[in-house]
Amino acid sequence: MVNPVRSLGAYALRQVYSAGRLGMFFVYTVRGLIRPPGKFRPTVKQIQFIGAKSIAVIGFTAAFTGMVLALQGYHTLTRFGAEGWLGSAVGLSLVRELGPVLSALMVTGRAGSAMAAEIGIMRIEEQIDALECMAIDPFSYLATPRLLACVISLPLLTSFCDALGILGGYLIGVGLLGVSSGAFWSGLTSSVDWGDLYMGLIKSVCFSVLIAWISTYKGYYAGVDEGAFGPEQVGRATTEAVVISSIAVLICDYVITSILL
């Protein structure tokens, strides 16, 4: 009986230690906002990587999501003779829920994995140790610009996703299914208000913090717990970053929705 209890206790202690390290990592990352080196050029570079290079995948995702919503919504609403509310259904679904969540998941898969892998490679090649030897704060140098860039980029990408998704829904609903253009826009403008836009904005900001935080943390400590530094540890860290970030986004989505609704 001693060994199972000891193993359980050791596992619990490791989880508590990991949770504390994760929290301190976030504190050090935020502290990096006021510590050298400068953040402007690294942040702009990360905005270009996280934001500009994600436009294509966000655009395709948003357009086809809006089209599917229009198709599904039309065939559901026609049962009740309410196809004029198609614009409301598409707009609310995208602005409140699908726009922020889909944008966050796409950024996680495209940019979050790259952040974890890049920092993880720096860890196994001892570049992070070299930064510490040169008295350069590695949190300020590596994690803070990525956090800033993600917080700036994801709300903009979410807005782009919402707009393109609504346009896709309009093209299918009005152009293909024959819904009145006036009814589509009237339902959209009468149903979607600033509270819905505010909810989407809050979600996208929270998601961006989670993605950058978890991805950079996993890359920074790649192989540290195992005591081995190689490609396998980088791959594991990248996989864990994507999986944990995606789950965190979905949990955070539920929490924010339950609070703001």
N, C-alpha and C positions, 0 to 999 in steps of 0.2 A: 504493500500500500504506500510505502514511502516514495518510491520512484515516480509513480503517476502524479502524486501531489507535488513533488518537487518539480517535475516537468511542467505541470500546470502553473505553478508559481513562477518558474523561470520565464514561461511564455508571457504571463501577465506583466511581469517586470519589463520584458522587452517591448511590449506594446505601449506601456506607460512611457518608457524612455523614448520610443519613436514618436509618440504624440508630443512629448515635451520638445524634442528636437525639431519637429515640424513647426511648432509654435514659435520657437526661437528663430528658426530660419526666416519666418515671415517678419518677425520683429527686426532682424538684421537687414532684411531686404528693404523694408520701409525706412529704416534708419539711413540707408544708403542714399535716400533722396537729398540729404543735407551733408553728405560726406563726399570728398573727392574720390575718384576723378570726375570730370564733367560728364553730364548725361546727354547733352543735346545731340551730338553726332551719333553715338551708339543708339539712342532712342529713335532717331530718324531712320537709321538703317534697319532697325527692327520693325518700325512701322511699315517700311517698304516691303519687308519680308512677310510679316504677319498679315498686314492689311491689303496692300496693293496686289500681292501675288495670290491672295485668296479670293479675289473678286470673281474670277472665272468659275471656280467651283461653287461659290455661293450663288452666283447668277443662275447656273444650270439647276441647282437644287431648288432655288426659290421659284423659278419659272415653272418647272414641272410639278412642284408641290401646289402652286396656285391652280394649275390646270386640273390636277387630280381633285382638289377641293371643289372646284367648280363643277366637275362632272358628278362627283358623289353628292354634293349639295343640291344640285339641280334635280337629280332623280329622287332624292329624299323629299325635297320641298314640293315637287309636283304632286305628291300624294295628298298634300293638304291644300293645294291650290295657292301656294305661297312662294312661287318661283321668283317673284319680285324682290324677295328678301335675300336673294343669292349674294348680292354685294355685301350685305351685313354679315352673312355667315362666313364668307371668304375673308373679309377684312378683320373681323374679330378673332377668327382662328389664327391668322397670321400675326397680327399685332400683339395679341396677348400671349400667345403660346408658341406657335410653330416657328415664327421668325427668330426670336431669341434662342430657342433651344436648338434648332437646326443649324443656325450660324455658329453657335458654340461648339456643337459636335463636329462640324466641318473644320473649324479652326483647330480643335483638339487633334483630329486625325492628321491634318496637314502641317500645322505649325507647332503644336504641343509636342508631338513625337520628335520633330526636328530639334526643338530646344533641348529636350531630354537627351537625345543622342549626341548633340554637339557638346554639351557640358559634360556628359558622361565620358566622351572621348578625351576631353581635356583632363578629367580626373585620372583616367588610367594612364595617360601619358605624362602625368605629374606636372602639368601646366598650372593647375590650381596651387600646388605646393610652391611652384616658382613665383606665382603672384604673391603669396604670403611671405616668401623670402625677400621679395622686393618691397615689402611694407605696403602693398596695394590690397585694399579691402576686396576680397573676391566676391562678396555679396553685392557690394556697390558696383563692381565692374561687370559682373555677369548677370545677376538676377534682377537688379533694379531697373535697368533699361528695358528688359523684356517685360517686366510688370507694367511699366509706364506705357510701353508701346501697345500692349494687349488691352489695357484700359482705354486707350484712345481709339484703337482700331475696331474693337468688337462692336461698340455701339453704332459706329458708322456702317459697318458691315450689316448689322441687324436692320438698320434703316433701309439700306439698299435691298436687303432680302425682302422686307415688307413691301416696298414699292414694286419690285419686280414680280413678286408673288401675286399681288393684287392685279397688276397688268396682265399676267398670265391667266388669272381667273376671269378677267374681263374679256380677253380674246376668245376664250372657250365659251363663256357664258353668253356673250353678246354675239360674237362672230359665228360660232358653231351651233349653239343651242337655241338662238333666237330670243334671248331675254332682252327686254327693252333696255337700251343704254341709259335712259333717264331713270328708270326704276333701279338699275344696278347702282348708279352713283348716288341716288337719293337714299337708298337703304344703307349704303356705306357711310355717307356723311352723317346720317341721323343716328347711327348706332355707335360708331367709333368716336370717342371723345378724348379729351386730354388725359383723363384718368387711365384709359387703356394704353395710350402712348407712354405715359409715365411708368406704368407697370412694366412694359417692354423694356424701357430704358434702364430701370432699376435691375431687372433680371440680367440684361446684357453686361452691366457693370460688375455685378456680383459674379457672373460666370467668368468674365475675363480675369478677375482676381484669382479665382479657383484654378483656372487653366494654367496661368503663368506660375502661380505658387507651387502647385503640385508637380508640374513638368520640370521646372528648374530644380526643385528639391530632389526629385528622383534622379535627375542627371548629376547633381552635385554630390550625392552620396552613393553613386553607382559603385558597387563592389566593396563599400566600406564595411558593411555588416558581415559580409562573407569573408573578408580578409583576402580576397582574390581580385585582381584587376586585369580584365581581359575582355575580348569581344562579347563573350557570353554574358558578362555582367552588364555591358552597355545595352545589349538586346533585351535583357530582362528588365532593366530600368525603363527603357523606352516603352515596352509593352505595359508595364505597371502604370506608367504615367498616363497612357491613353485610356486604359481601363478605369483607373481610379478617378481620373478627371471626368470621364463620361458619367460614371455613377454619381459623382459629387454634383455635377450639373443637374442631373435628373432629381436628386434629393433636394437640392437648393431650389429648383423650380417649384416643387411641391410646397416647400416651406414658404416661399415668397407669395405664391398664389393663395395659400391658406391665410396669410396675414393681410394681404391687400384686397382680397375679394370681400 
